[in-house]
Amino acid sequence: MDLRAFLLPLAAALLLPATAPAAEFPVKPIRWIVPFAPGGSADALARTVQPAFAEAFGQQLLIDNRAGASSTIGSEMMVKAPPDGYTLLLITTTHTINPSLMKLPFDPVKDFAPVSLILSQPNILVVHPSVPAKSVKELVALARAKPGSLGYASGGTGSSPHLSGELFRLVAGIDLVHIPYKSSGPGVNDLLGGHVPMMFVGPLAVDGFVKTGRLRALAVADVRRNAVVPNVPTMKEAGFGGVETGTWFGITAPPATPRAIIATANAAMVKALANRDLKAKLDAIGVDIVASTPEAFGAHISAEIAKWAVVVRKANVKMD
């Protein structure tokens, strides 16, 4: 996963649309819908960014978790919200995978006004310490010895962790059982309890558990190693190149939101991502900062929908 093309310097604000921000916006708290349960990567990311984003806006930013239906419940709520800038939505890679898996109650492109990409992070393959595998090759050998005996958790069918597991299954030629949850948070909880043996998940959700030994990291699904687990090999280094997947995160607003309000929200996010304290926190957990213009984010969404359609077809992924 490589989103470096979207990285902008601190002067990125100069690239914003020429439309002047609405002078009256914002004058009250802003609702930020996170369509995933508390405790997962998306929720942890939103709460990490929240203080700097709120400071840049000059208003409270209230996170509203609305999990379910592979993020579509929260997304539909935003689509139906007034286009006044006071309701924003966090979307992830899942938003661009869903169109290939289900009939949506909205158009994933036309019904979402792009504001900006925010961050990207690779998925990390982690296992419960009870799993007798200290490397990816040992894990694959274990799966081949007992086909269908190993299950992997994900944040729901069609999520980035799910497709990471499917891609791993195809590349390694093994039989794994997918165990979907409403979001990655509950999946991580069951992984910690030993109820599921393995999972692909973002570093933000498992950083502390890997460091304390409650989970074992086997590989990073990226083209380079991750700062969270610098001694953990990439999937290619582990012998399974091609399993490079991750999750990006971005902000959208309801359709028909005025361009001036979008520009104001974009400027606030660019300013927030330039915050030194926030950057230090994100660097420490292996998350890449991404900032883009609304137009670039819109193009990214369309390209991702096309890309994941191919992956879903080749892996024959179906909704459970």
BABA-211379 format. One record per residue (C-alpha): residue in three letters; y, x, z; residue number from 0. Coordinates in steps of 0.5 Angstrom, whole numbers, plus 500, padded with zeros to 3 digits. Layout:
<atoms>
[atom "ALA"; [Y; X; Z]; NUM],
...
</atoms>
This chain:
<atoms>
[atom "MET"; [500; 500; 500]; 0],
[atom "ASP"; [507; 503; 498]; 1],
[atom "LEU"; [513; 499; 499]; 2],
[atom "ARG"; [518; 506; 499]; 3],
[atom "ALA"; [521; 503; 492]; 4],
[atom "PHE"; [524; 498; 497]; 5],
[atom "LEU"; [527; 503; 502]; 6],
[atom "LEU"; [534; 503; 502]; 7],
[atom "PRO"; [539; 508; 506]; 8],
[atom "LEU"; [544; 505; 511]; 9],
[atom "ALA"; [549; 504; 506]; 10],
[atom "ALA"; [544; 498; 503]; 11],
[atom "ALA"; [549; 493; 505]; 12],
[atom "LEU"; [554; 495; 499]; 13],
[atom "LEU"; [548; 493; 495]; 14],
[atom "LEU"; [549; 486; 497]; 15],
[atom "PRO"; [551; 480; 493]; 16],
[atom "ALA"; [559; 480; 492]; 17],
[atom "THR"; [559; 473; 494]; 18],
[atom "ALA"; [563; 473; 501]; 19],
[atom "PRO"; [559; 471; 507]; 20],
[atom "ALA"; [561; 464; 510]; 21],
[atom "ALA"; [566; 465; 515]; 22],
[atom "GLU"; [563; 459; 519]; 23],
[atom "PHE"; [556; 462; 520]; 24],
[atom "PRO"; [553; 463; 525]; 25],
[atom "VAL"; [557; 459; 530]; 26],
[atom "LYS"; [550; 457; 534]; 27],
[atom "PRO"; [543; 460; 536]; 28],
[atom "ILE"; [539; 461; 530]; 29],
[atom "ARG"; [531; 459; 530]; 30],
[atom "TRP"; [526; 464; 527]; 31],
[atom "ILE"; [520; 461; 525]; 32],
[atom "VAL"; [514; 465; 526]; 33],
[atom "PRO"; [508; 462; 523]; 34],
[atom "PHE"; [503; 465; 527]; 35],
[atom "ALA"; [500; 465; 534]; 36],
[atom "PRO"; [503; 469; 540]; 37],
[atom "GLY"; [500; 476; 541]; 38],
[atom "GLY"; [499; 478; 534]; 39],
[atom "SER"; [502; 483; 529]; 40],
[atom "ALA"; [507; 478; 526]; 41],
[atom "ASP"; [509; 476; 533]; 42],
[atom "ALA"; [509; 483; 536]; 43],
[atom "LEU"; [514; 485; 530]; 44],
[atom "ALA"; [518; 479; 530]; 45],
[atom "ARG"; [520; 480; 538]; 46],
[atom "THR"; [521; 488; 537]; 47],
[atom "VAL"; [526; 486; 531]; 48],
[atom "GLN"; [529; 480; 535]; 49],
[atom "PRO"; [534; 484; 539]; 50],
[atom "ALA"; [537; 488; 534]; 51],
[atom "PHE"; [537; 482; 529]; 52],
[atom "ALA"; [541; 478; 534]; 53],
[atom "GLU"; [546; 483; 536]; 54],
[atom "ALA"; [547; 484; 528]; 55],
[atom "PHE"; [548; 476; 528]; 56],
[atom "GLY"; [552; 476; 534]; 57],
[atom "GLN"; [548; 470; 536]; 58],
[atom "GLN"; [542; 468; 540]; 59],
[atom "LEU"; [535; 468; 535]; 60],
[atom "LEU"; [530; 464; 538]; 61],
[atom "ILE"; [523; 465; 536]; 62],
[atom "ASP"; [519; 459; 535]; 63],
[atom "ASN"; [511; 460; 534]; 64],
[atom "ARG"; [508; 455; 529]; 65],
[atom "ALA"; [501; 457; 528]; 66],
[atom "GLY"; [496; 454; 523]; 67],
[atom "ALA"; [493; 453; 516]; 68],
[atom "SER"; [494; 460; 514]; 69],
[atom "SER"; [501; 460; 516]; 70],
[atom "THR"; [503; 454; 512]; 71],
[atom "ILE"; [505; 449; 518]; 72],
[atom "GLY"; [510; 454; 520]; 73],
[atom "SER"; [512; 455; 513]; 74],
[atom "GLU"; [513; 447; 511]; 75],
[atom "MET"; [517; 446; 517]; 76],
[atom "MET"; [522; 451; 514]; 77],
[atom "VAL"; [522; 448; 507]; 78],
[atom "LYS"; [524; 442; 510]; 79],
[atom "ALA"; [529; 444; 515]; 80],
[atom "PRO"; [537; 444; 513]; 81],
[atom "PRO"; [539; 449; 508]; 82],
[atom "ASP"; [545; 451; 513]; 83],
[atom "GLY"; [542; 458; 515]; 84],
[atom "TYR"; [540; 456; 522]; 85],
[atom "THR"; [533; 456; 521]; 86],
[atom "LEU"; [529; 462; 518]; 87],
[atom "LEU"; [522; 464; 517]; 88],
[atom "LEU"; [518; 470; 517]; 89],
[atom "ILE"; [513; 471; 512]; 90],
[atom "THR"; [508; 476; 511]; 91],
[atom "THR"; [503; 478; 505]; 92],
[atom "THR"; [499; 472; 507]; 93],
[atom "HIS"; [504; 468; 504]; 94],
[atom "THR"; [503; 471; 497]; 95],
[atom "ILE"; [495; 470; 498]; 96],
[atom "ASN"; [495; 463; 500]; 97],
[atom "PRO"; [497; 460; 493]; 98],
[atom "SER"; [490; 463; 490]; 99],
[atom "LEU"; [486; 460; 496]; 100],
[atom "MET"; [489; 453; 497]; 101],
[atom "LYS"; [493; 447; 494]; 102],
[atom "LEU"; [500; 448; 498]; 103],
[atom "PRO"; [505; 443; 500]; 104],
[atom "PHE"; [510; 447; 497]; 105],
[atom "ASP"; [512; 452; 492]; 106],
[atom "PRO"; [511; 459; 494]; 107],
[atom "VAL"; [517; 461; 490]; 108],
[atom "LYS"; [522; 456; 489]; 109],
[atom "ASP"; [522; 453; 496]; 110],
[atom "PHE"; [523; 459; 499]; 111],
[atom "ALA"; [530; 463; 499]; 112],
[atom "PRO"; [529; 470; 500]; 113],
[atom "VAL"; [533; 474; 505]; 114],
[atom "SER"; [530; 481; 505]; 115],
[atom "LEU"; [524; 485; 506]; 116],
[atom "ILE"; [523; 488; 513]; 117],
[atom "LEU"; [517; 492; 515]; 118],
[atom "SER"; [510; 494; 512]; 119],
[atom "GLN"; [504; 497; 516]; 120],
[atom "PRO"; [497; 499; 514]; 121],
[atom "ASN"; [491; 496; 517]; 122],
[atom "ILE"; [487; 500; 521]; 123],
[atom "LEU"; [479; 499; 522]; 124],
[atom "VAL"; [478; 498; 529]; 125],
[atom "VAL"; [471; 497; 533]; 126],
[atom "HIS"; [469; 495; 540]; 127],
[atom "PRO"; [467; 501; 544]; 128],
[atom "SER"; [460; 498; 544]; 129],
[atom "VAL"; [459; 499; 537]; 130],
[atom "PRO"; [455; 505; 536]; 131],
[atom "ALA"; [459; 508; 530]; 132],
[atom "LYS"; [464; 513; 531]; 133],
[atom "SER"; [466; 514; 524]; 134],
[atom "VAL"; [466; 509; 518]; 135],
[atom "LYS"; [460; 512; 515]; 136],
[atom "GLU"; [456; 511; 521]; 137],
[atom "LEU"; [459; 504; 521]; 138],
[atom "VAL"; [456; 503; 514]; 139],
[atom "ALA"; [450; 505; 515]; 140],
[atom "LEU"; [449; 500; 521]; 141],
[atom "ALA"; [451; 495; 517]; 142],
[atom "ARG"; [446; 497; 511]; 143],
[atom "ALA"; [440; 497; 517]; 144],
[atom "LYS"; [442; 490; 519]; 145],
[atom "PRO"; [445; 486; 513]; 146],
[atom "GLY"; [449; 480; 516]; 147],
[atom "SER"; [449; 482; 523]; 148],
[atom "LEU"; [456; 485; 523]; 149],
[atom "GLY"; [462; 480; 523]; 150],
[atom "TYR"; [469; 482; 523]; 151],
[atom "ALA"; [475; 478; 525]; 152],
[atom "SER"; [481; 476; 522]; 153],
[atom "GLY"; [488; 472; 523]; 154],
[atom "GLY"; [485; 467; 518]; 155],
[atom "THR"; [482; 466; 511]; 156],
[atom "GLY"; [486; 469; 506]; 157],
[atom "SER"; [490; 474; 511]; 158],
[atom "SER"; [491; 481; 509]; 159],
[atom "PRO"; [486; 483; 515]; 160],
[atom "HIS"; [481; 478; 511]; 161],
[atom "LEU"; [482; 481; 504]; 162],
[atom "SER"; [481; 488; 507]; 163],
[atom "GLY"; [475; 486; 510]; 164],
[atom "GLU"; [472; 483; 503]; 165],
[atom "LEU"; [475; 489; 500]; 166],
[atom "PHE"; [471; 494; 504]; 167],
[atom "ARG"; [465; 490; 504]; 168],
[atom "LEU"; [465; 490; 496]; 169],
[atom "VAL"; [467; 498; 496]; 170],
[atom "ALA"; [461; 500; 501]; 171],
[atom "GLY"; [456; 495; 498]; 172],
[atom "ILE"; [455; 492; 505]; 173],
[atom "ASP"; [454; 485; 508]; 174],
[atom "LEU"; [459; 483; 513]; 175],
[atom "VAL"; [460; 476; 516]; 176],
[atom "HIS"; [468; 474; 516]; 177],
[atom "ILE"; [470; 471; 523]; 178],
[atom "PRO"; [477; 467; 522]; 179],
[atom "TYR"; [482; 466; 527]; 180],
[atom "LYS"; [488; 462; 527]; 181],
[atom "SER"; [492; 469; 527]; 182],
[atom "SER"; [490; 476; 529]; 183],
[atom "GLY"; [492; 475; 536]; 184],
[atom "PRO"; [486; 471; 538]; 185],
[atom "GLY"; [482; 475; 534]; 186],
[atom "VAL"; [484; 481; 538]; 187],
[atom "ASN"; [483; 478; 544]; 188],
[atom "ASP"; [475; 477; 542]; 189],
[atom "LEU"; [475; 484; 540]; 190],
[atom "LEU"; [477; 486; 546]; 191],
[atom "GLY"; [472; 482; 550]; 192],
[atom "GLY"; [466; 484; 545]; 193],
[atom "HIS"; [465; 478; 542]; 194],
[atom "VAL"; [466; 480; 535]; 195],
[atom "PRO"; [465; 488; 533]; 196],
[atom "MET"; [470; 490; 528]; 197],
[atom "MET"; [477; 488; 525]; 198],
[atom "PHE"; [482; 490; 520]; 199],
[atom "VAL"; [489; 489; 524]; 200],
[atom "GLY"; [496; 492; 524]; 201],
[atom "PRO"; [497; 498; 529]; 202],
[atom "LEU"; [503; 494; 532]; 203],
[atom "ALA"; [497; 489; 535]; 204],
[atom "VAL"; [492; 494; 537]; 205],
[atom "ASP"; [496; 501; 539]; 206],
[atom "GLY"; [496; 500; 546]; 207],
[atom "PHE"; [488; 499; 546]; 208],
[atom "VAL"; [487; 504; 542]; 209],
[atom "LYS"; [490; 509; 546]; 210],
[atom "THR"; [487; 507; 553]; 211],
[atom "GLY"; [480; 507; 549]; 212],
[atom "ARG"; [479; 499; 550]; 213],
[atom "LEU"; [478; 500; 542]; 214],
[atom "ARG"; [476; 505; 537]; 215],
[atom "ALA"; [480; 506; 531]; 216],
[atom "LEU"; [475; 509; 525]; 217],
[atom "ALA"; [480; 509; 519]; 218],
[atom "VAL"; [487; 507; 516]; 219],
[atom "ALA"; [487; 503; 510]; 220],
[atom "ASP"; [493; 507; 507]; 221],
[atom "VAL"; [494; 513; 502]; 222],
[atom "ARG"; [496; 517; 508]; 223],
[atom "ARG"; [495; 517; 516]; 224],
[atom "ASN"; [499; 513; 521]; 225],
[atom "ALA"; [503; 516; 526]; 226],
[atom "VAL"; [500; 511; 531]; 227],
[atom "VAL"; [493; 514; 530]; 228],
[atom "PRO"; [495; 521; 527]; 229],
[atom "ASN"; [487; 524; 528]; 230],
[atom "VAL"; [484; 518; 525]; 231],
[atom "PRO"; [482; 519; 517]; 232],
[atom "THR"; [484; 514; 512]; 233],
[atom "MET"; [479; 510; 508]; 234],
[atom "LYS"; [479; 515; 503]; 235],
[atom "GLU"; [478; 521; 507]; 236],
[atom "ALA"; [472; 517; 511]; 237],
[atom "GLY"; [469; 516; 504]; 238],
[atom "PHE"; [471; 510; 502]; 239],
[atom "GLY"; [477; 510; 497]; 240],
[atom "GLY"; [480; 504; 494]; 241],
[atom "VAL"; [481; 500; 501]; 242],
[atom "GLU"; [488; 501; 502]; 243],
[atom "THR"; [491; 495; 504]; 244],
[atom "GLY"; [496; 493; 509]; 245],
[atom "THR"; [501; 487; 511]; 246],
[atom "TRP"; [509; 487; 509]; 247],
[atom "PHE"; [514; 482; 513]; 248],
[atom "GLY"; [520; 479; 510]; 249],
[atom "ILE"; [525; 473; 512]; 250],
[atom "THR"; [526; 467; 508]; 251],
[atom "ALA"; [531; 461; 508]; 252],
[atom "PRO"; [530; 454; 506]; 253],
[atom "PRO"; [531; 452; 499]; 254],
[atom "ALA"; [538; 451; 497]; 255],
[atom "THR"; [541; 455; 502]; 256],
[atom "PRO"; [548; 457; 500]; 257],
[atom "ARG"; [548; 464; 497]; 258],
[atom "ALA"; [554; 466; 502]; 259],
[atom "ILE"; [549; 465; 508]; 260],
[atom "ILE"; [544; 469; 505]; 261],
[atom "ALA"; [548; 474; 504]; 262],
[atom "THR"; [550; 474; 511]; 263],
[atom "ALA"; [543; 474; 514]; 264],
[atom "ASN"; [541; 480; 509]; 265],
[atom "ALA"; [547; 484; 512]; 266],
[atom "ALA"; [545; 482; 519]; 267],
[atom "MET"; [538; 484; 517]; 268],
[atom "VAL"; [540; 491; 514]; 269],
[atom "LYS"; [544; 492; 520]; 270],
[atom "ALA"; [539; 491; 525]; 271],
[atom "LEU"; [534; 496; 521]; 272],
[atom "ALA"; [539; 501; 522]; 273],
[atom "ASN"; [539; 501; 529]; 274],
[atom "ARG"; [537; 507; 532]; 275],
[atom "ASP"; [533; 505; 538]; 276],
[atom "LEU"; [529; 500; 533]; 277],
[atom "LYS"; [528; 505; 528]; 278],
[atom "ALA"; [525; 510; 534]; 279],
[atom "LYS"; [520; 504; 536]; 280],
[atom "LEU"; [518; 502; 530]; 281],
[atom "ASP"; [516; 510; 528]; 282],
[atom "ALA"; [513; 510; 534]; 283],
[atom "ILE"; [508; 505; 532]; 284],
[atom "GLY"; [507; 507; 525]; 285],
[atom "VAL"; [511; 501; 522]; 286],
[atom "ASP"; [515; 503; 516]; 287],
[atom "ILE"; [522; 500; 515]; 288],
[atom "VAL"; [524; 496; 509]; 289],
[atom "ALA"; [530; 493; 507]; 290],
[atom "SER"; [532; 490; 500]; 291],
[atom "THR"; [537; 485; 497]; 292],
[atom "PRO"; [535; 478; 496]; 293],
[atom "GLU"; [533; 479; 489]; 294],
[atom "ALA"; [529; 485; 490]; 295],
[atom "PHE"; [525; 481; 495]; 296],
[atom "GLY"; [524; 475; 490]; 297],
[atom "ALA"; [521; 479; 485]; 298],
[atom "HIS"; [517; 482; 490]; 299],
[atom "ILE"; [514; 476; 492]; 300],
[atom "SER"; [512; 474; 485]; 301],
[atom "ALA"; [509; 480; 484]; 302],
[atom "GLU"; [505; 480; 490]; 303],
[atom "ILE"; [502; 473; 488]; 304],
[atom "ALA"; [500; 475; 481]; 305],
[atom "LYS"; [496; 482; 485]; 306],
[atom "TRP"; [493; 478; 490]; 307],
[atom "ALA"; [490; 473; 485]; 308],
[atom "VAL"; [486; 478; 482]; 309],
[atom "VAL"; [483; 481; 488]; 310],
[atom "VAL"; [481; 474; 490]; 311],
[atom "ARG"; [478; 472; 484]; 312],
[atom "LYS"; [474; 479; 484]; 313],
[atom "ALA"; [472; 478; 491]; 314],
[atom "ASN"; [470; 471; 490]; 315],
[atom "VAL"; [474; 469; 496]; 316],
[atom "LYS"; [474; 462; 498]; 317],
[atom "MET"; [477; 458; 504]; 318],
[atom "ASP"; [472; 456; 510]; 319],
</atoms>
